Amino acid sequence: MTHHVDVHVGKRVRHRRWLIGMTQQQLAQQVGIKFQQIQKYETGANRISASRLWDIAEALDVPVSFFFEGLEETQKSDADKKSVPADLMADKEALDLVRSYYAIPENQRRRLFELARVLSEVA
């Protein structure tokens, strides 16, 4: 049976990998394992050892603490949360949107952000 911490850490691995546009195969090669193992880590089916997590953090260019960020929030009840899905960053569409957003020049990005803010306030 999977542990909620392993699932959270796996989702954070997948989130970061998607965000930088890295495939499971590329990550696996950098870490020295098979891509199937990365799949198991990302679903929480297999627990990531401390030394392996260190290697993954280096390959993804983040501190090890990145994988534990937001863990407390996953434990809060749904009543305490806004209408945003609990695992927004595990959503491939959301990550594609974020990646596309940051590809827009900064001055246009600010305008788009303000437009989105206004639209969300009237929705």
Backbone bond lengths (Angstrom), bond angles and torsions (degrees), N, CA, C in turn:
res aa  C-N    CA-C-N  psi(-1)  N-CA   C-N-CA  omega(-1)  CA-C   N-CA-C  phi
1 M - - - 1.451 - - 1.530 109.20 -
2 T 1.330 115.87 141.22 1.460 119.57 -177.42 1.530 111.03 -80.96
3 H 1.297 115.10 149.97 1.460 122.34 177.55 1.527 107.66 -99.89
4 H 1.326 117.86 141.75 1.467 121.07 -175.79 1.525 112.71 -59.58
5 V 1.316 118.42 -30.36 1.467 120.96 178.31 1.524 109.90 -69.21
6 D 1.333 117.58 -41.34 1.469 120.85 178.53 1.525 110.83 -63.80
7 V 1.325 116.65 -38.97 1.463 121.52 178.46 1.527 109.36 -64.85
8 H 1.327 116.86 -45.03 1.468 121.07 -179.92 1.526 111.04 -61.85
9 V 1.316 117.09 -47.75 1.464 121.33 -179.95 1.530 109.82 -61.03
10 G 1.323 117.24 -43.22 1.462 120.90 178.46 1.516 112.40 -61.29
11 K 1.328 116.85 -40.27 1.463 120.75 177.81 1.520 110.83 -64.90
12 R 1.321 116.55 -37.61 1.468 120.15 178.87 1.530 110.71 -68.51
13 V 1.336 117.48 -35.32 1.475 120.44 174.83 1.527 108.70 -61.53
14 R 1.331 116.67 -49.97 1.461 121.01 -179.69 1.529 111.02 -61.27
15 H 1.321 116.84 -43.35 1.462 121.93 179.32 1.525 110.73 -56.57
16 R 1.312 116.67 -51.06 1.469 120.06 -177.91 1.528 111.11 -66.13
17 R 1.321 116.51 -40.76 1.464 120.74 -179.77 1.522 109.97 -61.32
18 W 1.328 116.93 -46.20 1.476 120.83 178.37 1.521 110.98 -63.17
19 L 1.338 116.28 -42.04 1.451 121.44 -175.92 1.528 111.71 -60.88
20 I 1.322 116.71 -36.21 1.463 118.71 -179.79 1.528 112.04 -95.32
21 G 1.328 116.88 2.93 1.463 120.66 175.90 1.515 114.54 74.30
22 M 1.309 116.93 31.34 1.467 122.08 -179.37 1.525 109.76 -99.25
23 T 1.321 117.19 140.03 1.462 121.05 177.02 1.528 109.83 -85.33
24 Q 1.328 115.18 164.71 1.467 119.46 175.22 1.524 109.91 -61.51
25 Q 1.306 116.49 -38.20 1.471 121.02 -179.78 1.527 110.67 -62.78
26 Q 1.330 117.06 -44.50 1.463 120.56 179.89 1.521 111.69 -63.51
27 L 1.323 116.33 -42.79 1.467 119.89 178.34 1.523 110.28 -64.26
28 A 1.310 115.70 -44.88 1.467 119.74 179.92 1.524 111.22 -58.84
29 Q 1.313 116.97 -42.46 1.468 120.36 179.68 1.518 111.14 -63.35
30 Q 1.330 117.01 -41.76 1.463 119.94 179.84 1.522 112.37 -65.80
31 V 1.332 115.72 -31.97 1.461 120.27 -177.89 1.528 111.51 -89.54
32 G 1.334 116.22 -19.90 1.461 119.99 178.41 1.517 114.10 88.46
33 I 1.332 116.55 33.92 1.466 121.38 178.67 1.528 109.11 -135.10
34 K 1.322 116.87 178.24 1.469 122.11 177.72 1.531 109.59 -83.31
35 F 1.341 115.88 151.21 1.463 118.97 -178.52 1.524 111.47 -64.95
36 Q 1.333 117.79 -25.65 1.466 120.12 178.10 1.525 111.09 -62.32
37 Q 1.325 115.40 -32.76 1.465 119.58 178.49 1.524 110.05 -67.85
38 I 1.327 116.67 -38.84 1.464 120.29 176.09 1.526 109.47 -61.02
39 Q 1.332 117.25 -41.78 1.467 121.15 177.59 1.523 110.56 -57.50
40 K 1.324 116.12 -44.87 1.461 120.40 -179.14 1.525 111.68 -66.12
41 Y 1.343 116.42 -38.10 1.461 120.03 176.54 1.527 110.53 -63.57
42 E 1.329 116.22 -44.71 1.463 120.49 -175.33 1.526 113.18 -66.72
43 T 1.300 117.62 -27.10 1.467 120.23 177.71 1.524 111.83 -89.37
44 G 1.312 117.27 -11.64 1.456 121.02 -177.23 1.508 112.65 85.01
45 A 1.339 116.67 4.92 1.464 120.26 179.60 1.523 110.71 -66.07
46 N 1.328 117.07 -35.03 1.461 121.84 176.39 1.523 109.45 -118.30
47 R 1.302 115.49 139.04 1.468 122.29 178.00 1.532 108.95 -79.11
48 I 1.336 116.37 139.34 1.463 121.74 179.05 1.523 108.49 -91.47
49 S 1.332 116.15 125.58 1.468 119.69 178.05 1.532 109.20 -69.59
50 A 1.323 115.97 162.45 1.464 121.37 -178.47 1.523 111.54 -60.08
51 S 1.325 117.36 -44.80 1.468 119.71 -178.62 1.523 111.51 -68.47
52 R 1.318 117.60 -35.61 1.464 120.90 177.80 1.522 110.20 -69.51
53 L 1.343 116.51 -39.16 1.458 120.43 177.69 1.525 110.45 -62.72
54 W 1.311 115.57 -37.52 1.469 120.95 176.86 1.533 109.68 -61.52
55 D 1.333 116.70 -46.19 1.469 120.98 179.19 1.532 111.49 -63.07
56 I 1.314 116.83 -41.21 1.469 121.15 179.29 1.525 109.78 -65.30
57 A 1.327 116.78 -41.54 1.466 120.48 178.45 1.525 110.75 -60.55
58 E 1.313 116.74 -42.12 1.471 120.05 177.79 1.526 111.03 -64.69
59 A 1.322 117.35 -43.11 1.463 121.40 -179.59 1.523 111.44 -64.69
60 L 1.332 116.77 -33.31 1.469 121.43 -178.53 1.529 112.14 -94.75
61 D 1.326 116.58 -0.04 1.467 123.65 176.92 1.527 112.66 58.21
62 V 1.325 115.45 49.13 1.464 121.77 175.51 1.528 108.58 -137.09
63 P 1.335 117.98 157.80 1.464 119.36 173.27 1.528 109.56 -72.64
64 V 1.303 117.38 155.95 1.463 121.82 179.43 1.525 110.63 -57.42
65 S 1.299 116.95 -33.35 1.469 120.81 -179.32 1.525 112.56 -61.26
66 F 1.331 118.06 -23.74 1.466 122.12 178.65 1.515 111.40 -53.65
67 F 1.323 117.19 -38.17 1.461 121.67 -175.03 1.527 112.92 -70.38
68 F 1.331 116.78 -17.03 1.464 120.96 -178.92 1.526 112.97 -104.27
69 E 1.333 116.44 -4.43 1.461 120.01 179.03 1.521 109.78 -62.02
70 G 1.316 115.79 137.45 1.456 121.30 177.83 1.509 114.54 81.24
71 L 1.309 117.74 1.88 1.465 120.71 -178.37 1.524 111.50 -61.87
72 E 1.329 116.68 -38.59 1.456 120.19 179.50 1.526 111.17 -63.40
73 E 1.333 116.41 -38.46 1.462 120.44 -178.84 1.525 111.94 -64.84
74 T 1.319 116.99 -31.32 1.466 119.05 -179.52 1.522 111.02 -69.24
75 Q 1.315 116.69 -16.73 1.456 120.73 -179.68 1.524 112.73 -89.51
76 K 1.350 117.27 -14.88 1.466 120.64 -179.60 1.517 109.86 -71.09
77 S 1.299 114.96 156.22 1.464 119.41 178.86 1.521 110.30 -74.10
78 D 1.321 116.79 156.62 1.456 122.23 179.81 1.528 111.35 -62.31
79 A 1.308 117.87 -26.49 1.465 120.95 -179.60 1.527 111.44 -65.90
80 D 1.322 117.13 -25.51 1.463 121.37 -179.06 1.521 112.21 -84.69
81 K 1.324 117.72 -7.48 1.458 121.23 -174.48 1.511 111.15 -100.19
82 K 1.331 114.73 157.27 1.463 120.31 174.49 1.516 107.87 -78.42
83 S 1.328 116.91 -170.30 1.454 121.21 -177.62 1.533 113.06 -78.86
84 V 1.326 117.59 4.86 1.457 121.93 178.01 1.526 108.29 -76.58
85 P 1.339 117.80 135.29 1.469 119.81 179.19 1.530 111.30 -55.72
86 A 1.315 115.96 149.08 1.462 122.02 -177.01 1.520 112.16 -58.54
87 D 1.315 117.31 -36.96 1.460 120.19 -176.72 1.522 110.38 -121.42
88 L 1.310 115.02 61.71 1.454 121.68 -177.17 1.524 112.02 -56.37
89 M 1.314 117.17 -40.78 1.457 119.96 -175.24 1.521 113.10 -78.05
90 A 1.301 118.33 -4.00 1.457 120.24 173.35 1.526 110.23 -90.45
91 D 1.328 116.29 -6.88 1.459 122.31 -179.79 1.528 109.01 -83.31
92 K 1.323 116.94 116.08 1.464 121.22 -177.10 1.521 111.43 -59.03
93 E 1.327 117.18 -38.58 1.465 120.57 179.71 1.532 110.42 -62.96
94 A 1.321 117.18 -41.67 1.467 120.92 179.29 1.527 110.17 -64.46
95 L 1.318 117.26 -41.33 1.458 120.11 179.14 1.521 111.54 -67.14
96 D 1.331 117.40 -38.21 1.465 120.65 175.70 1.525 110.18 -62.99
97 L 1.321 116.50 -39.03 1.458 121.10 177.88 1.525 110.62 -63.45
98 V 1.322 117.04 -44.68 1.463 121.19 179.39 1.532 110.01 -63.12
99 R 1.311 116.92 -44.95 1.464 121.14 179.07 1.534 110.57 -60.53
100 S 1.318 116.53 -43.49 1.470 121.07 179.07 1.523 110.88 -66.25
101 Y 1.314 116.27 -40.36 1.467 121.48 179.46 1.528 110.32 -57.61
102 Y 1.315 117.13 -45.85 1.462 120.09 -177.96 1.523 113.29 -76.07
103 A 1.319 117.40 -8.85 1.466 120.93 174.61 1.534 111.06 -82.84
104 I 1.330 117.22 -13.70 1.463 122.52 179.27 1.531 108.48 -79.42
105 P 1.340 117.80 140.80 1.475 119.57 176.50 1.527 111.25 -55.45
106 E 1.327 116.49 147.22 1.463 121.96 -170.31 1.528 113.80 -56.86
107 N 1.320 119.08 -43.19 1.467 119.47 -177.44 1.526 110.84 -65.98
108 Q 1.319 118.18 -37.65 1.467 121.58 176.86 1.527 110.71 -71.90
109 R 1.318 115.74 -33.87 1.463 120.75 179.39 1.526 110.52 -63.63
110 R 1.337 116.53 -40.59 1.463 120.37 178.17 1.524 111.00 -62.62
111 R 1.320 116.49 -41.08 1.465 120.49 178.63 1.526 110.83 -65.00
112 L 1.316 116.19 -42.54 1.464 120.54 178.58 1.519 110.53 -62.86
113 F 1.324 117.11 -41.03 1.454 121.76 178.46 1.526 110.69 -61.03
114 E 1.331 116.82 -46.53 1.459 120.50 179.15 1.524 111.61 -62.33
115 L 1.343 117.13 -39.43 1.451 121.21 177.22 1.524 110.44 -61.64
116 A 1.329 116.26 -45.51 1.472 120.63 179.80 1.535 110.29 -62.83
117 R 1.304 117.41 -39.53 1.462 121.07 179.62 1.528 110.43 -63.24
118 V 1.330 117.22 -45.54 1.462 121.21 179.66 1.520 110.47 -63.44
119 L 1.336 116.89 -44.36 1.453 120.41 -179.84 1.528 111.54 -62.66
120 S 1.316 117.18 -37.18 1.465 119.67 -179.22 1.530 111.45 -70.83
121 E 1.319 116.64 -29.36 1.469 120.33 179.88 1.521 112.01 -72.36
122 V 1.335 117.11 -30.61 1.464 119.48 -179.22 1.524 112.49 -92.85
123 A 1.324 117.12 -8.17 1.457 120.46 -178.39 1.507 112.06 -74.68
